[in-house]
Amino acid sequence: MISNSISKSLDGLDGSSSLTVENYSLGDPSEGTELNKQTKLINALEVAHLKDLKKYFFYYDDKEHPLNKDEFIAAICSVTGTNLYVKEADEFFEQVCVEDFNTKEDVIHWKQLLNEIRYSTYFFQDVWDALPFDQNNITMHSMSHCKHESIVKVISIETEEFFCYTVFSRLGQVGVYDGRLNLLREYVLQLSQCPDDLVRAAHRRRNIWINDAIYLPDAQFITIAASDGSIHFVDTVCLVHVPTFCITGLKTTPTCLEYCPGSSSLLFIGDDNGSITQMEFLQPKRSLFKRDPTNKVDTYLWKDLEYQQEWVKVHTCGISIHPDSIKHIIYCQSDEATISCCQDHKQSLVIKHIRDEWNPYVFHIRHGVRCFHYNATLKLLVTGCSQKVYIWNPVVTKIYLAKLEGHKNAVVDVRIFEHFNLVISISKDEVLKVWSLNTYVCLQTIQFDFPVYNVLGKSVEFSARTFYPGPIIKQPPEEQASLKSIDASNITSVQTSVYMPKENWESEVLLIVCSNYLSTLKQNLKDYSQNHSPLPPPIEDKKPALPSEWSFSDTDQIITDEIDSTLIESPKIDNNKIKNLLIESRPPLDHEAFNLDTHKKPINTKMKKHVDEMVKNGTPYLAMHLCTVYKLELSKNLALSDATKSRFPFMEKMDEIFSDGIAYDEKVKSPVKEQNKENPINIKNLMEIINKLELDEDGDIERIINEFI
């Protein structure tokens, strides 16, 4: 049987003092806790067997020659002297083998064999007081605003004070939810490039859909990529979202988006041609593009962006990075590199520097890559490919660290949970698996049952992204700051240059999206305080900040909502002397403008509805009714006294100028018949013209002469 002496001698067999893990796969992960089946074979190998087995890998020139399945089984039978371990050797090879880059054949390397023995000898089990996720605490939420359309993207909109979810359906249904998934507002995003067309405005276009959407935290905008080659930008400062910009005329269809905020923020656009386009916004906190002073959506052609160099710069890549449509893209700011994937076996995943300062890392994976996730702290890359999950060292492209098997259907999303040291994956058959990064064993399997089949003709559909973090939580503050420190022009404004939101994966729940349903799965976190609650959603409209003295005014006639009251509350003043002085120092509010008794004022319901509509659209000035501007006229008889004439001698001259001007205006405006200003006719010239004419008897001499004059 194998002993500690074998494990101590592995370094000697390898010829090095340390051994890095090139490939490791342990056990049958489909059951979650079952140990590896190849233990029987490993325990049968003695130190002498390993020394003989090494000769099959290094049989000449001290150069390693990997073995295929038949060669490996024959070598095991030869060194053990028996055929009893043929089945175990076959299973061992299937668990550990990798694809040879040149021959495209499954092989096993010597280091892989040593790694498997080392980890089996020093096998350590993850110790969990409880499973990572509470599979008995799953809640299904039907997104009613979707109207049975599949969810494309869930976006978390976060500031220091507010938090909400924005859920996009495939054809443009948008719902805004609070942290507890209560619907606050819903609207339909106009995806057509001709919003003024009444037919298209009344009926949504079914041949245009949303491919991806992303939040721009520094600009407080949402960017949406549509299938017709357009990109939409929606303002999300308040709870009422306002479409502001639209870019049309892209040569390709944008399929995925990525954004990195900064002094000059970067928006990456992956398209169906396998290329990545980079938009650099130079003033994102002021505006993304040039803003026209209208209340309509500013629409620009893609080629016209070159005339907005002060706002945005566009960088295109001449050569396609992938041979197929890009499925997902992320940006690593520390390395200034993009990671993108496609479902083609060539150039399935590419890590590329944005300025090409080093050669890209290209991964060729047999079935392509549908989903991936990169963790910069752990320096690990995990990919979902067909029914398997691979773990990679991002700088080693030809051999993976581990192959996690157990899914029976295609994997649709993967995620590294750094706080748990886990990897989670979900497949099309609604099965979620939790894998350990220590042992690569499946720790937990959860079967979901999304009730999408209750709708006739509806099938299970997963979008490009399935996992989303829980809401931002914050302990309610005991005291609110005084309004004197708040900007009165916009109470919702935050210092975006200081605060940048981050996804909260250590939240109490994990969100999982399928079709038009959103499921919450509880995480078993340690030291999680139940006193915390999600941040409130943004207010519906901008409210002016009120003076702090109004909070203790004797004339308490101002009524505010509950959300607004938390924002304008000020500290109470216990000193009655100071309080009375402040109240007495105020001017008396007896003017008609301060009369808050609205019952005495006549209300025009039609006008009020019109004003409310203009305010919601952000254009209250269009509801103003201005007085008629009459034409200004000067007095015809300007009477001046002798004293005025002597003191201001130029006044009499001005009176003459004004009178002349008025007379000229009247003369111009009055219809005057034009006088016949014929030029005098020279008799000599006229006779020369008559002599040149050849007239008939019936010819009109007068008419012909007039034509020549």
C-alpha positions, 0 to 999 in steps of 0.5 A: 500500500502507498505510504508517506515514503511515496509522497516524500519521494515524489519530488525526487521522481520529478527531479525538482524541489517543488511541484506546481499543479498543472492538472487536478481532477478529483472524484465524481463530482456529480454526487457532491461528497464522494471520494475519487474512484482512482484511489484503488489504483493509486494505493496499489502503486509502490515506489518501485512501480513509480520508478518503472512507470517514469521510464515509459514517459522518459524512454530516450533523450530525457525528453518527456513523451506523454502517453495516450490511453492504450499506452498508459493502460499497458504501462500500468499493467506492465509495472504492476504485473497484473491486469486487475487495474485495467478499469481503474487505469482507464477511469484514471486516464479519463479524469486526468487526460488533456488534449495534445495541442499538436495531435489533438489526441487525449494524453497524460503527462508525467507531472499530471500523474505525480500531482494526482498522487500527491493530492490523493496522499495529502488529501484534505476535505473542506470543513464546513459547519453548514453547506455554502447555500441554503437550498431550502430557502429559495424564493421565486419572483415573477417579474410581472413587468416582463409580460412573459418575455425573457430577462436579458439583464439585471442592473444594480443602480447604486449610490451612497444613499440609494439602491435599486434594480433595473430589469430589462426584458428581451423586447424592451420592457423595463422594470425598476425594483427596490432591494426587496424586489418590489416593483416601483416603476415600469416603462417600455424602451423605444428601440426603434430608430424612428420614434416619431413614427406613429405606427412604430410608437404605438406598436413595439417592433418585434424584429429589434431586441436587446442584446446587453445593457450596462450601468455607467456609475460616474455618468449615472446612465444605462447603456443598451445595445440593440440588435439593429446596430444602435446603442441607447443611453438612458439617464437614471439620476431619478426613479424616472428614467429619461432616454437621452442619447442614441447612436445609430449606424453601426456597421456591426451588431453590438452583442455585449458591453463592458464599462470602466469608470475613471478620469476618462471612462472606457466603454467596450463594445463586442460585436457579432463580427468578433471585434471589440470597439472602445469608446473613451468618454472624456467628460463623463460627469458633465455629459457623454456627448454633445447635448442639444438644447431640446427635450428630444433624444439626441440621435447621432450617426456612428460616423458623426462621432468623429466631430465630437472629439472634445466629448468622446473618442472612438478606437476601433480594431482593424482585425477581428479578435474572434472568428465568431460573435463575442458572447462576453467581455470583461476589462481588467483595469490593473492589467489594462487588458480585455478578456473576451470569449466566443463559442468557436473552437479557435480563439475561444478565449483571448486576453488582449492588451488594449494598446497591444503592448504584449502578445495576447493569450489565446485559448483554443478550447474544443467546444468554445466558451459560452461563459467565463469569470476571472478573479484578479485576487486569486489569479484564476480563470474559470470557463464554462464549455459544453457540459464541463467547467475548466479552471485555468491559470490565465497565462497558461493556455495549453493545459488547464488546472482542473476539469470539473465534470458532473453537469448533464447539460450545457453550462450557461454561467460560472462564477468564482466566490472568493469569500467562500473559495468556491466556484458555482456553475449552472446548466440548462437543466436548471442544476446549480453545482458548488465546487471547492477550489481546494479539492475541486470536489462538488460540495453541493448540488441544487435542482431549481424548478422555475415555473415557466412551463405554466405558460403555454408554449414557454420554455426555459431560457437563460440569457448571457448572464445568470448570476447577480449579486444581492442588494446593497445593505446598510445600517440605518443612520441614527442621525441625519446631517444638516441640510446646510451641507447639502447641495440645494440645486440637486438633493440626489447628487453624490460625489461620484468621483469619490464613491464608486459602487462595487457588486456585493457578492457577500450579500445575504442572497444570490440572484439567479435569473431564468426566463421571466423569473428571478430566484433568490438563494440564501447564502450561509454567511458567518457574522451576518447581521439581521439588523441591516436592510437594503438601501432605499430606492431613488426618489421619483423626482428632484426635490429642493432642499428646504432651510433648516429653520423650517423644521421648527417653524410655528407655521407648519404647513409643509407636508413631505413624503416619508422618504423626503423627510429623512433627507431634510430632517435637521438636528433639533435646537434645544435652546429656546432662546436661539429658536425664538430669535431665529423665528423672530428674525424671519420676514413676515410670511403674509405675502400672497406668494406664501399663501399655502391654502390651496383650497381658496385658489381656483385649480384648472384641472386640464392645465394642472395635468399639462404642467405635471406631464411637462414636469415628468418629462423634465421640461417644465418651461414648456408649460409656461404661459407668457404674456403677449409681447406687443409691438413697440412704437415711438411717439410721433410728436415728442414734446420737449420743453425749452429747458430740456432742449437747452440742457440736452441739445441732442434730444431735438436732433433725436426727435427728428431722427425718430420722426424720419424713421417712422415716416420711412417705415410707413412709406415702406409698409404702404403699397405704392404703385411703382412708377414707370421708370423707362429709360429714354430711347435714342431715336438713332438707335431705334431707327437702326433696329427698325431697319434690321427688322423683316416684318410681315404684313400682318406683323405687330410692329409695336409689340416687336419693337417693345421686345427689342427695346 
